[in-house]
Amino acid sequence: MGQTLEIALSPKQRRELQSLVARASESAGVVRRAHVVLWSADGVSGQEIAQRLRLTVEAVSRIRRRFVESGVTGLQTRPKAGRKDHAMPSATVERVVGMAMSPPPAGRTRWTTRLLGKEGGLSAGCVSDILRRNDLKPDLMGTYKVSRDPAFIAKVQDVVGLYLNPPQHAVVLSVDEKTSIQALERTQQPLPLRSGRAARHTHDYKRHDVVDLYAALEVATGKVTHRLSARHTGADFLSFMRKVVRRYPNSSSHGTPEVRAWLARHPKVHFHYTPTSASWLNQVEGLFGILGKQSLSVTNFPSTRALREHLDAFMRTWNRNPTPFAWTKPARAIIGSHRRMLDRISTAVH
């Protein structure tokens, strides 16, 4: 029978062990080993300690030996050695990363872990681990659009200036149109939300006609003036602008001759244009985004009339508690970001 190791604790060691036992964030293994040492120092037998902690007597003996050899620090969880035969040479990792960041083979739109593994002579699991460690996700794709408007800087300064420093005694309106909102009727009735079950709708639908939405967002208050139309011609836009002028009689895309003539007859109305491919600069686009996500998404419309009533109801609800968008980004930051993006795409590898 092996000799039982004597455990004698100094006052400092006992305080450290008691601190480990009382620490809520300490791991269960360290707390269990601290208990073994404390009870052993108090004269509790190894068999009794094993029963209390549901350990084997041999495990209790090993913990005692760890403490005798290394003290309180020896009770901390030791890192596991693990397998070493699957470690990838740095050259292999660099080759896989380089392939993942290069264009895929002809006929493919993106790399997959199996395709990269085939090219590099590795398993898909090894490739997946390399990509994860290097934070590469070739399966994901984002979109971007950089404005090529030659007047980009001037237009950004103009529009952002209206947001951050609006002119006195004037109303700043963010105006745009959301075209071709489709009235989609699901082929079967949607199933409502239930406990433990998400709301469901069919993937297929019947297309009814479309509705165009014109909206003018008052930048200072968030109030919206809107008009629904079956088309989006210059005449439809002018009808909407007449409604806006009636609502804002003391204030003032559409560059068609009819619109220019209308502006000449309304000298108090001035249009300020966002750059091309930069609709994100128009604050009313934020309203359209909310409308799409919170009002139009997966909604069932048996007719365009139902769609129109739904849109009118959304606008009425919005205007009961309008929320203005707080613009904070200065023009110089937008212009700097735009220049950096132009530099990037001019040197991108295709």
C-alpha positions in Angstrom: 0.0 0.0 0.0 1.4 3.5 -0.9 2.4 5.9 1.8 -0.1 8.7 2.5 1.4 12.1 1.9 1.3 14.4 4.9 -0.2 17.8 4.1 0.8 20.7 6.3 -0.4 24.2 5.3 1.1 27.5 6.2 -1.3 30.3 7.2 -0.7 32.0 3.8 -1.4 28.7 1.8 -4.6 28.1 3.8 -5.9 31.7 3.0 -5.1 31.2 -0.7 -6.9 27.8 -0.8 -10.0 29.2 1.1 -10.0 32.1 -1.4 -10.1 29.6 -4.3 -13.0 27.8 -2.8 -15.0 30.9 -2.1 -14.3 32.5 -5.6 -17.5 32.2 -7.7 -15.7 32.6 -10.9 -13.2 29.8 -10.2 -13.4 26.6 -12.3 -15.0 23.6 -10.7 -11.8 21.5 -11.1 -9.6 24.0 -9.2 -12.2 24.3 -6.4 -12.4 20.5 -6.1 -8.6 20.2 -5.9 -8.5 23.0 -3.2 -11.0 21.1 -1.1 -8.9 17.9 -1.3 -5.9 19.8 0.1 -7.8 21.6 2.8 -9.5 18.5 4.0 -6.3 16.5 3.9 -4.6 19.1 6.0 -7.5 18.8 8.5 -6.9 15.1 8.8 -9.8 13.8 6.6 -8.9 10.4 5.0 -8.4 10.0 1.3 -11.3 7.6 1.1 -13.6 10.0 2.8 -12.5 12.9 0.6 -13.1 10.7 -2.5 -16.6 9.9 -1.4 -17.4 13.6 -0.7 -16.1 14.8 -4.1 -17.1 11.6 -6.1 -13.5 11.0 -7.0 -11.3 7.9 -6.9 -8.8 7.4 -4.1 -6.1 7.5 -6.7 -7.3 10.9 -8.0 -7.2 12.3 -4.4 -3.6 11.0 -4.1 -2.5 12.6 -7.4 -4.0 16.0 -6.2 -2.1 15.7 -2.9 1.1 15.0 -4.8 0.6 18.0 -7.1 0.3 20.2 -4.1 3.3 18.8 -2.4 5.4 19.3 -5.5 4.1 22.6 -6.8 2.1 24.3 -4.0 -1.1 26.2 -4.5 -0.2 27.2 -8.1 0.1 23.5 -8.9 -3.7 23.1 -8.4 -4.5 25.2 -11.5 -5.8 23.5 -14.6 -2.9 22.4 -16.8 -3.1 23.0 -20.5 -3.7 19.8 -22.4 -1.0 18.8 -24.8 -3.4 17.8 -27.6 -2.5 16.4 -31.0 0.4 17.9 -32.9 0.2 15.9 -36.1 -2.5 18.1 -37.6 -0.6 21.4 -37.3 -0.4 23.1 -40.7 3.0 24.4 -42.0 3.0 28.2 -42.4 3.7 27.8 -46.1 0.5 25.8 -46.5 -1.5 28.3 -44.5 -0.2 31.1 -46.7 -1.0 29.2 -49.9 -4.6 28.5 -48.8 -5.1 32.2 -47.7 -3.7 33.4 -50.9 -6.0 31.2 -53.0 -9.0 32.2 -50.9 -8.3 35.9 -51.5 -7.7 35.4 -55.3 -10.4 35.0 -58.0 -11.9 31.6 -58.1 -11.3 29.2 -61.0 -13.1 29.8 -64.3 -16.8 28.9 -64.2 -17.0 29.5 -60.4 -18.3 32.5 -58.6 -16.6 31.9 -55.3 -14.2 29.5 -53.5 -15.6 26.7 -51.3 -13.7 24.8 -48.6 -13.9 21.6 -50.7 -12.6 23.4 -53.8 -9.8 25.0 -51.8 -9.0 21.7 -50.3 -8.8 20.0 -53.7 -6.5 22.7 -55.0 -4.3 22.6 -51.9 -4.3 18.8 -51.3 -6.1 19.3 -47.9 -9.3 18.2 -46.3 -12.3 20.6 -46.2 -12.0 20.6 -42.4 -8.4 21.7 -42.5 -9.2 24.5 -45.0 -12.2 25.6 -42.8 -9.9 25.8 -39.8 -7.4 27.9 -41.7 -10.1 30.3 -43.0 -11.6 30.6 -39.5 -8.2 31.4 -37.9 -7.6 34.1 -40.6 -11.1 35.5 -40.4 -11.8 34.8 -44.1 -15.4 34.1 -45.2 -15.4 33.4 -49.0 -19.0 32.2 -48.7 -20.2 35.7 -47.8 -20.7 38.5 -50.3 -21.5 42.1 -49.7 -22.4 44.9 -52.1 -21.2 48.4 -52.6 -21.6 51.3 -55.0 -19.3 54.3 -55.4 -20.6 57.4 -56.9 -18.8 58.6 -60.0 -20.6 61.9 -60.1 -18.1 64.6 -61.1 -19.9 67.1 -58.8 -19.9 64.6 -55.8 -18.0 67.0 -53.5 -20.1 70.0 -54.2 -23.4 68.1 -53.8 -22.3 66.4 -50.6 -21.3 69.7 -49.1 -24.6 71.2 -50.2 -26.9 68.5 -48.8 -25.0 67.9 -45.6 -24.9 71.6 -45.1 -28.7 71.7 -45.2 -28.8 68.9 -42.6 -26.3 70.4 -40.2 -26.9 74.1 -40.8 -30.3 74.6 -42.3 -31.1 78.1 -43.6 -33.2 80.3 -41.4 -36.9 80.9 -42.2 -36.9 77.8 -44.5 -38.2 74.3 -44.4 -35.8 71.5 -45.5 -37.6 68.5 -47.0 -36.0 65.3 -48.1 -37.9 64.2 -51.2 -37.8 60.9 -53.1 -40.0 58.2 -54.6 -40.2 54.5 -53.8 -41.3 53.0 -57.1 -43.0 49.7 -58.0 -44.2 48.6 -54.6 -45.9 45.3 -55.5 -49.1 44.1 -54.1 -48.3 40.4 -53.5 -51.0 38.0 -52.4 -49.8 34.7 -50.9 -51.3 31.7 -52.5 -52.5 30.5 -49.1 -53.3 32.3 -45.9 -50.4 33.1 -43.6 -50.3 31.1 -40.4 -50.1 33.3 -37.3 -47.5 33.3 -34.5 -47.9 30.6 -31.9 -46.0 29.6 -28.8 -43.0 27.7 -29.9 -43.7 28.3 -33.6 -42.8 31.2 -35.8 -45.3 32.9 -38.1 -45.3 31.3 -41.5 -46.3 32.2 -45.0 -46.1 30.5 -48.4 -43.0 31.1 -50.6 -45.1 31.7 -53.7 -47.5 34.5 -54.4 -49.8 36.1 -57.0 -48.7 39.4 -58.4 -51.2 42.2 -58.5 -50.4 45.7 -59.8 -47.8 48.1 -58.4 -48.0 51.4 -56.5 -45.5 54.2 -56.5 -45.0 56.2 -53.3 -43.8 59.8 -53.3 -42.7 61.1 -49.9 -41.3 64.4 -48.4 -39.7 64.1 -45.0 -39.4 67.3 -43.0 -35.8 67.0 -41.7 -36.4 69.1 -38.6 -39.5 67.3 -37.3 -39.7 63.9 -39.1 -43.2 64.6 -40.4 -44.0 63.1 -43.8 -46.1 64.3 -46.7 -46.9 61.5 -49.2 -48.8 60.7 -52.3 -49.6 57.3 -53.9 -49.6 56.9 -57.7 -50.0 54.2 -60.2 -47.1 55.6 -62.2 -44.0 57.7 -61.7 -44.0 60.2 -64.5 -43.0 63.8 -64.4 -46.7 64.8 -64.2 -47.2 62.5 -61.2 -44.2 64.1 -59.5 -45.6 67.6 -60.1 -48.9 66.6 -58.6 -47.1 65.5 -55.5 -45.1 68.7 -55.4 -48.3 70.7 -55.6 -49.5 68.8 -52.5 -46.2 69.6 -50.8 -46.4 73.3 -51.6 -50.0 73.4 -50.3 -48.8 72.0 -47.0 -45.8 74.3 -46.9 -47.0 77.5 -48.6 -44.0 79.5 -47.6 -41.3 77.0 -48.5 -40.2 75.4 -51.6 -36.4 65.0 -59.6 -36.4 65.2 -61.6 -35.1 67.7 -64.2 -37.8 67.3 -66.8 -38.9 70.5 -68.7 -42.2 70.4 -66.9 -40.5 70.3 -63.5 -38.1 73.1 -64.5 -41.1 75.2 -65.7 -42.9 74.5 -62.5 -39.9 75.6 -60.4 -39.7 78.9 -62.4 -43.3 79.5 -61.4 -42.5 78.8 -57.7 -39.3 80.8 -56.9 -39.6 79.9 -53.2 -38.9 76.2 -54.0 -35.3 75.1 -54.5 -34.1 71.6 -55.3 -30.8 70.4 -54.0 -29.7 67.1 -55.6 -27.8 64.2 -54.0 -24.9 62.8 -56.1 -25.7 60.0 -58.5 -25.5 56.5 -56.9 -25.6 58.1 -53.4 -29.3 57.8 -52.4 -28.1 57.0 -48.9 -27.5 60.7 -48.5 -31.2 61.3 -48.8 -32.8 61.1 -45.4 -36.1 59.9 -46.7 -34.4 56.7 -47.7 -34.2 55.9 -44.0 -38.0 56.1 -43.9 -38.3 53.9 -46.9 -36.0 51.3 -45.2 -38.2 51.3 -42.1 -41.3 51.0 -44.3 -39.8 48.0 -46.1 -38.7 46.1 -43.0 -41.5 46.9 -40.6 -44.5 47.4 -42.9 -44.2 45.7 -46.3 -42.1 42.7 -45.4 -44.1 39.4 -45.9 -47.4 41.3 -45.7 -50.3 39.8 -47.7 -52.1 42.2 -50.1 -55.1 40.8 -52.1 -55.2 44.0 -54.2 -53.5 47.3 -54.9 -56.4 48.9 -53.0 -55.3 46.9 -49.9 -51.7 48.0 -50.5 -52.7 51.6 -50.7 -54.8 51.5 -47.5 -51.9 49.8 -45.8 -49.4 52.5 -46.9 -51.8 55.3 -45.9 -52.2 53.7 -42.4 -48.4 53.5 -42.0 -48.0 57.2 -42.8 -50.8 58.2 -40.5 -49.2 56.2 -37.7 -45.8 57.7 -38.4 -47.1 61.3 -38.4 -48.7 60.8 -35.0 -45.3 60.4 -33.5 -42.8 61.5 -36.1 -39.1 60.8 -35.6 -36.5 63.0 -37.2 -33.2 61.4 -38.3 -30.2 63.0 -36.6 -27.5 63.5 -39.2 -24.0 63.6 -37.5 -21.4 62.8 -40.2 -19.7 66.0 -41.6 -19.2 66.4 -45.3 -15.4 66.2 -45.0 -15.6 62.7 -43.5 -17.9 61.5 -46.4 -15.6 63.0 -49.0 -12.6 61.4 -47.4 -14.2 58.0 -47.3 -15.3 58.4 -50.9 -11.8 59.2 -52.1 -10.4 56.2 -50.2 -13.0 53.9 -51.9 -12.2 55.3 -55.3 -8.5 54.6 -54.7 -9.4 51.0 -53.6 -11.4 50.1 -56.6 -8.8 51.7 -59.0 -6.2 49.3 -57.7 -8.4 46.2 -57.1 -7.4 43.0 -58.7 -9.9 41.6 -61.2 
